[in-house]
Amino acid sequence: MKKIFILTGEPSGDKLASTVISKLMSQNPNVEYLSVGGTHIKKLGIQSIFDLKEITYLGFTTVLLNIFKIRNRINKTVDEIIKFNPDILFSVDSPDFTLRVAERVKKINKNIKTIHYVAPQVWVWRKNRVKKIKKFIDHMLLLFNFEKKYFEPENIKTTFVGHPLIEKNENVKTDLNDLISKDKKIISIFSGSRKLETNVLLPILIDFIKLMNKKENIYSFVFHATDENKDFIIKEINNTGLNNVDVVSDENIKSQILSNSIFAVSKSGTVSLQISSANVPSIIIYKLSYINFMIFKLLVNVKFVNIINIINDREVIPELLQNECNAKEIFNTVIYFLKNPDLIKKQLSDCNKTLEGIKSKTSSSNESASILSKYLAF
């Protein structure tokens, strides 16, 4: 029986990996799996060698403070992969963890094929990583077609598979009446999948909601949580006394709520593609500690943090970062958009044009599963 080890480093990668493996399971049921995964991988009946929370760190200083724990987890992961002896090591996103593991695995056992899904953003920072990556990655699955120009000159085998967050999924319709008041307009809130992100952004977003309620109590706010941070957000919301805020983690319900939203406020990240794909106007927010932000500024070579803005080389979606990431600025920007439907129309039009240029032939999960199947056949 063929074997695949699935290697993720955070909830978003866990979700992406699960969509691919779910497709692969239907195409090729005779595969044995082991993983470093979260709730989505576990729902497929695949064991994880330890809890994903143990390696989900954010920020340069946080990584430094946890360096020995991270090193320990890398060592354990490498040992377990070598012991499992898979045909394929399928690593997904979180390059600072997954690629370090893949590099060490390849040095020990060159026969294990290493396939990485979600290329590290070398076009944002640390472009020279490509020269190192080519030594231990057999195949890179790209979310964006423009990424080829960074990897192919180094003879790294690549396939553009498209981004899964812009794919239209057929969801089972759920009655949302018990969750959302009919007489209120929905604003979706994305505070991040990592607890460290949520810790910073949640108080700001709660103050933003209070400002919105003070102006007009006609909105219902829904936090789109992960299974990992849902309870934490609920606990914080319950302490505020707000009665027009809900927290959901079910993927089907989240998708339907987003589709029925009039606006979204989202932390920086790939979820912005999902928001744009749902044809919902939005703004992007993010905040790092001062030290992390200064390090970030020194290292990056792009003007924007949002992928749609990066592709267009202009601010299609407003970005409120650092000092601008405060309740008052978010409130003013959201109100300004809601009062100017032409601005919303222009943003949605620009986003739709951008998304058309990054769609795959079928679906990202299908394309990725097809590549894995080919390697299993070797």
WOTANOR-V79109 format. One record per residue. N is the residue number from 1. PHI is phi in whole degrees, -180 to 180 (* if undefined). Layout:
BEGIN
n & phi
N & PHI
N & PHI
END
This chain:
BEGIN
n & phi
1 & *
2 & -72
3 & -130
4 & -132
5 & -102
6 & -99
7 & -120
8 & -122
9 & -133
10 & -162
11 & -56
12 & -65
13 & -68
14 & -60
15 & -67
16 & -62
17 & -61
18 & -65
19 & -67
20 & -71
21 & -66
22 & -60
23 & -67
24 & -65
25 & -62
26 & -74
27 & -83
28 & -143
29 & -73
30 & -91
31 & -131
32 & -98
33 & -125
34 & -145
35 & -154
36 & -111
37 & -143
38 & -113
39 & -64
40 & -69
41 & -67
42 & -65
43 & -65
44 & -85
45 & 84
46 & -103
47 & -73
48 & -108
49 & -73
50 & -161
51 & -68
52 & -59
53 & -60
54 & -71
55 & -125
56 & -88
57 & -122
58 & -134
59 & 97
60 & -64
61 & -68
62 & -64
63 & -63
64 & -61
65 & -68
66 & -111
67 & -59
68 & -72
69 & -67
70 & -63
71 & -61
72 & -62
73 & -69
74 & -63
75 & -60
76 & -64
77 & -63
78 & -60
79 & -59
80 & -69
81 & -66
82 & -62
83 & -65
84 & -69
85 & 54
86 & -77
87 & -74
88 & -131
89 & -101
90 & -103
91 & -99
92 & -132
93 & 55
94 & 41
95 & -59
96 & -67
97 & -103
98 & -66
99 & -74
100 & -65
101 & -65
102 & -59
103 & -61
104 & -71
105 & -62
106 & -65
107 & -66
108 & -81
109 & -138
110 & -70
111 & -76
112 & -75
113 & -78
114 & -107
115 & -121
116 & -112
117 & -109
118 & 82
119 & -64
120 & -60
121 & -79
122 & -67
123 & -78
124 & -98
125 & -160
126 & 53
127 & -61
128 & -69
129 & -58
130 & -58
131 & -62
132 & -78
133 & -60
134 & -64
135 & -78
136 & -137
137 & -107
138 & -82
139 & -153
140 & -111
141 & -97
142 & -99
143 & -83
144 & -128
145 & -63
146 & -67
147 & -70
148 & -55
149 & -65
150 & -91
151 & -106
152 & -66
153 & -60
154 & -95
155 & 61
156 & -88
157 & -68
158 & -131
159 & -139
160 & -79
161 & -108
162 & 85
163 & -100
164 & -66
165 & -74
166 & -104
167 & -87
168 & -83
169 & -105
170 & -83
171 & -98
172 & -70
173 & -68
174 & -119
175 & -73
176 & -94
177 & -61
178 & -73
179 & -98
180 & -120
181 & -67
182 & -64
183 & -91
184 & -124
185 & -86
186 & -88
187 & -118
188 & -85
189 & -123
190 & -121
191 & -100
192 & 107
193 & -92
194 & -93
195 & -63
196 & -65
197 & -65
198 & -62
199 & -57
200 & -79
201 & -84
202 & -60
203 & -61
204 & -66
205 & -69
206 & -64
207 & -66
208 & -62
209 & -61
210 & -63
211 & -66
212 & -63
213 & -65
214 & -67
215 & -76
216 & -155
217 & -89
218 & -119
219 & -115
220 & -117
221 & -105
222 & -124
223 & -83
224 & -92
225 & -105
226 & -98
227 & -59
228 & -73
229 & -114
230 & -59
231 & -62
232 & -62
233 & -66
234 & -58
235 & -61
236 & -67
237 & -65
238 & -62
239 & -81
240 & -95
241 & 81
242 & -72
243 & -114
244 & -122
245 & -127
246 & -127
247 & -128
248 & -129
249 & -127
250 & -64
251 & -61
252 & -64
253 & -67
254 & -59
255 & -62
256 & -69
257 & -64
258 & -60
259 & -61
260 & -98
261 & -87
262 & -93
263 & -163
264 & -139
265 & -115
266 & -131
267 & -66
268 & -62
269 & 156
270 & -69
271 & -61
272 & -62
273 & -68
274 & -64
275 & -64
276 & -65
277 & -64
278 & -81
279 & 63
280 & -115
281 & -68
282 & -157
283 & -131
284 & -111
285 & -129
286 & -168
287 & -150
288 & -114
289 & -65
290 & -58
291 & -64
292 & -63
293 & -66
294 & -66
295 & -64
296 & -59
297 & -63
298 & -70
299 & -94
300 & -80
301 & -128
302 & -127
303 & -84
304 & -126
305 & -102
306 & -89
307 & -61
308 & -65
309 & -67
310 & -64
311 & -61
312 & -87
313 & 56
314 & -162
315 & -85
316 & -72
317 & -111
318 & -57
319 & -116
320 & -109
321 & -118
322 & 52
323 & -64
324 & -78
325 & -85
326 & -141
327 & -57
328 & -67
329 & -65
330 & -62
331 & -58
332 & -62
333 & -70
334 & -63
335 & -61
336 & -61
337 & -67
338 & -64
339 & -88
340 & -128
341 & -59
342 & -66
343 & -65
344 & -63
345 & -59
346 & -66
347 & -61
348 & -63
349 & -64
350 & -64
351 & -66
352 & -62
353 & -63
354 & -67
355 & -63
356 & -60
357 & -83
358 & -124
359 & -87
360 & -88
361 & -65
362 & -117
363 & -152
364 & -60
365 & -67
366 & -64
367 & -62
368 & -69
369 & -61
370 & -64
371 & -65
372 & -60
373 & -60
374 & -63
375 & -71
376 & -67
377 & -77
378 & -67
END
